[in-house]
Amino acid sequence: MRYLLIVAAALFLTETAKSQAAASTFNFVEYQKSFPRSGDAWKRKEDTLMRQFQQKGLKFPFKYMYVRSFKYDSKMEVWVKADRKDKFQLFKTYKVCALAGTLGPKRMMGDFQVPEGFYYINEFNPRSNYHLSLGLNYPNASDKILSDSLQPGGDIYIHGSCVTTGCIPVTDDQIEEIYILASVARSQGQDFIPVHIFPVAFSNQKSVDYLGRFLKDFPEYRNLAAELKDVYDYFDRTQQLPIVVVNKKGEYKMESELPPLPVKEVKVVKKRPARKVEEFTGEIAPVVNNLPVYPGGNQQFQQFLDKLSKEMAEHLEEDQAKTYVMMEFVIDSAGQVHAVKVLKGGNDEINYRLAEAFEKMPLWTPAMRLDKYKETKVAVKLKQSIFIEK
């Protein structure tokens, strides 16, 4: 396989699976309501959240949820949508109230770093030591390759209580809302609720400037920062989630393509039919005393060749930077051109055009051969190379 694992995507149930999951839709929410803390949060928050959705013109219950968090900016966004084909819409931005570590990924147990990358919620804990918590699937496929192989760390949560040693903490009031929202998405069949953790909000120039200064001191972090920014830019442009995969080096690669940009116009060259070359049937002199002369002399002939070379450059193919074309032709005893051939080089279009140009050359002064003190006009075969370059 080209890639190891899809690590961050909007993963949806099939229509058949959705119908099978319908029976458990009610049960998951009820299960969460059965715990004292989460149940109390539902009682106090459900109506308020529904009104907030209504005020923003958002459907409740929604089907899909997406979370993205920004370490340096200390904020977390919750995005939702009601249908797979819809664009995500921002519901609310929450303040992250504490930050452990610095910019950069988590690479080992006890480094106090908040991970950076593409994760999903894999645990709902209504009995958390930090009020309520949502677990993330750290270490993911990338972390397992790039982090300490024996002790990469773990137990990364979005949680309440506003304290942290490497998680994403918010207030108890905020975690109650986020916990309920995630429960709604889960109850609607979203098994994988994506959580993307970025170093900075790339739309904030001050934050980007800070990241730039950080990268000067830690250049080894530059590739990951660029990979994260690619996904951030994709979502900001489309309000849809890309498919992100991990290659064998642990790098994140985006499989989804951006909406098509204007396509560069490609010149389609109609293939020329094969030229019929009429062989010269007259006698060709093997030796002459004077070669044929182009009208105006050699200087004019060179100008003719230079002009042709420039004109042919635009017909070079995309993978042709230059070419040498070897031409062969006969000048008969009257100075007329015959039997024009391309011996090598060029391409179909160039060769066709060069042959046409040579066939239309004006009358030459014919070659002369001296026979017993008498000059005789004779036919002679010539070869000429032409250099063509873009």
N, C-alpha and C positions, 0 to 999 in steps of 0.2 A: 504494500500500500504506500501511496505517496506521502500520506500524513498519518500521524499516530492516532489523533483523537480530535473530534470536534469539542471545543471547550467553552464556546459562548455563542449561543444562537437562540433565536425565538423558536423553541421546539414545541410543536403542537400535536395534539392527538388527532388520529384519523377520525373520519366520520363514524366508523364502526366503533372505534374505541370510545368516542365521546358518548355514544348512546349507551355503551356498557358502563361508562363512568357516571352516568346521570343518576343512578340509584345512590351513589355514594356522595354526591354533591352536597346534599343536606347534612350528611353524617359528619363530614370533616368540620364544618362550622360548629355543629352541635357538640362535637368532641372538644373543640377548643373552649366552647362556652361552659363545659363541665368543670373546668379548673377555676379555682377561686379568683386568681388574678386576671386571667384573660377573660373569664366570664364577666367579672365586674367591669372590665374595660369595654366589653361589648355593650353592656347595659348603658354605660355613660356616654359612649362615643358613637354608636351606630347611627342614631338619628342626626347628630351633628355632621358626621361625615357625609351622609346622604344629602343634606342641605348644601354642603360645600360643593359636592359634585353637581348638584342642580344649578347652583349659582354660576359655575364655570361651564355649563352646557355639556357636561360629561355624563355618560350613562353609568348607572349603578344598579346592579352589580356589573362590573367590567369583567372581561375575560383574560386580559393580558396585562402584566405589570413588568416594568423595567426600572431598575435602580442604578444610578451612577453617583459615585462619591468622589470628591476632590480633596486630596490631603492638605495641600498648602492653603487652599481657600476655605477649608473647614466647613464644607457644606455637602449635603446629599440631596439629590433630586429623585422624586418618584414620578414616573411616567406611566400612563395607562392607555388602553384602547379597548374597544368593545368587539372588534372583529379582526380577524387575521390580516385582511387586506387593508385595514385602516392604518393611518399614520399614528404614531404615539403622540399623545398630548401631555404636557406638563401639568400634573395635579398640584404639587407643592414642593417647595425647597425647605429642607430642615437644616438647622445649625448643628454641626458636629462639635461637641463641646469640649473635647480634649484630643490631643494628638501625641502619640508616642513615636519616638524615633525621628527619622528625617525622610526626605524624598528618597526614592529608590525601593526596590522590591525587598520582600522578606526572604532570607536565604538560610536561616538556621534557628533552632530553638533558642530562646532567650535573647535574641537581638533586639527585642522590643519594637521591631518594625511592623507597620501596617502593610499587608501585601499590596502589590500593584499588579493588575492584570484582569482577567476575565473569569468570573466565578458565577456560581448560582447558589440559591438558598437550598440547603439540604437537611435543615433541621428546624423544627419549631419547639422551643422550650418554654412552656408556661410556668415552670418552677425555677427559673433562673436565679442565681445569686445576685443578678443585676436586673431585677424586676421581671422583664420579659426579654427573650433573646431569639435571634434568627441566625442559625449557623451557616457558614460558607464552606464550600468544598475545597478549602486550602489543606494540603498542597494539591494543585491541579496537575495536569499532565506536563505543563511547562516547568512548574516548580519541582516536580519529581526528577527532572533532568538537570536543572540548573542549581537547585538548592543542595544543602548537605545531605548526602545519601542516607546517613544513619539517623540524623536528628534535624529534619527540616522544620520542625515545629508543627503546631496545629491549634485547634480550638479557637478559631477566629470567628467572631460573632459581631452582628449589629445588635447592640443591647442598650439598656437603660442605665440609670445610676450615675451617669456622667463621669465615670472614671475608666481608665484603660491602661493596659500594658501591651498593646499591640492590636486592639480591636477597633471598632468604629462605634464610639459611645454617643448617645443622645440623652436627652432628659427622659424621665419616666413617662411624662405626658406625651412626648413625641414617639417613643417606642410603642406605646399603646396604639397609636394611629397606624404606624407602619406595620405592626404585627397584625392588626385587623385587616389592613389592605392586602397583605401577603396571604392571609387566610382566605380572603375572598377569591383571589386569583387561583390559589390552590384548589379551592372548592369548585371552581369553574373548569378545572381540568388542566391548568398550567403546572405540570410537574416540575419544570425547570424555570424558576424565576431568575433571570440573569441579573447579576450585580457586577458592574464594571467599576474598578477602582483606578482612578487616574492621579498622576502626581499633582496636576494643576488643572484649573478650568482654562482651556486653551483659548477661550474667547476673551479672557481678561489679560490685557497686555502687561500689566504690572506682574501678574503671576508668571507669564511667559518669560519676561525679562529675568525674574528670579531663577526660573528653571535654566535659562541660558547661562547664568553665572554659576549655577550648581554644576552644570555639565562641563564647564571648563576645569573644575577641580576633580570631577569624576567622569572622565570621557568614556569609561567602560559602560556607563549607563545610557549612552547616547542611542544605541540601537533599540533598546527596549522603549525608551521615550518616544522614538519615531514610530514604532509599531503601535503604541497606545494612541498616539495622535492620529494615525491613519483611521482607526476605528472611530475615534471622537469626531473627526471631520465627516466621515461617512454618515454617522447618525445625525449630525447637525444639518447635513445637506438633504437627507431623505426622511428623517424621523422614522426610519426603519432600522432593524438590527441586521448587521452583516453576519455571515457565517465566518467564524474565526477558527482556525485549526492550528495545531502545533506540529512543527516538523521535527526531524530527528535531532536537530540541534537545540530544541527547546524554544525556538523562535515562534512568535505568533504570526500567522499569515492569514490575510483576509481573502476568502474565496469569493464572496459576493462582489459583483461589479457595481460601480457607480452608474447612475443613469447615463446613457450614452452622450458623450460630448460631440460637437460637430465633427463629422467625419471628413478627413482630408480627402479632397477630390483626387481620385486615381485616374490617370489618363489611360484609357483603353485603346490600344493600338490594334487596328484591324490587320490581321495577318495577310501579308501580300501573297498573291498567287505566284507560283514558280515562273520565272522568266524563261522564255524560249530564246536560246542563243543560236543564231545562224552562223555556222562555221564559215570561215573565209575559204573559198575554193580556189582562189588564184595562187600564183607563185609568190612565195615569200623569200626575199633575198637573205641569205645567211650572213653576207658581209656587205657593208655599204661604205662609201667614202664620206657621205654626209647624212647625218640623222635628220628625220623630219623636224620641222620647226613650227611651234604653235604661233598663231597670228600675234605679232608684236614681240615675239622672242621669248626666251626663257623666263624673263622677269614677269611678263604677262601670264605665262603658264603658272608660275608660282603663286601669283595673286589669285588665279582661278582656283588653285588647290587650297589656298588659305581660306577663301570664302566658303568653299565646300566644307572644309573642316569645321568652321564655326557653325554653319547651318546644321550639320549632322550631329553636333553635340547634344542638342535637345532631344534627339531620338535614341540616345543611349538608354539602356534599360536600368532599372533601379540598382541592380547589383553590378553594373558596369561603370567604373570610374573613368576608364579610357579604353581605347582599342586601336590596333594598327590594322588597316585594311590594305590588302595587296590586290591591285587591279591589273588586268591584262587586256590589251586591245591591239587592233591592227590598223595602221594608216596605209591605205592603198596608194597606187601610183598617181592617183588624182588628188590625194590629200584627204580623202573621206575616211570616216571612222567606221570600223567593222568589228564584229565578234568581240564585243565588250564582255568580260567575265570578271567576277570576284573570285579570286583564288582562295583567300582565307581572311578571317577576321570579321568585325562588324556584327550585325544582326540582320534579321529579315528586312526590317524597315530601312536601315541605313544602306544595306547592299542594294536594295531595289532603287533607292533614290540616287545613289552614286552611279549605278549603271545607266539610269536615265540621263543624268547630267553629262556623262562621258559620251553617250550616243548623240547628244545634241551639240557637241563641240563644233565650232566652225571649221572650215577647211584649213588644213595644215599645208605648209610647204612640204611637198613629199621628199622622201629620202632620195639620194643620188648615188649611183654606182658608176664607176669609170670603167668602160669596156673598150679597150684598144683605142685609147685617146678620145673616146666618145662618152659623154655623160648620159646616163639613162635613168629615168624616174622609175623607182621600184617600190613595191610594197614591203613593209617591215613590221615585225611584231615587237611591241613595247610592253614593259611592266613599270608600274608606278605605285609606290606605297603612300598612304595618307594616314597621318596621326590625328586621332580625334579624342578630345578630353573635355570633361565637364568643366 
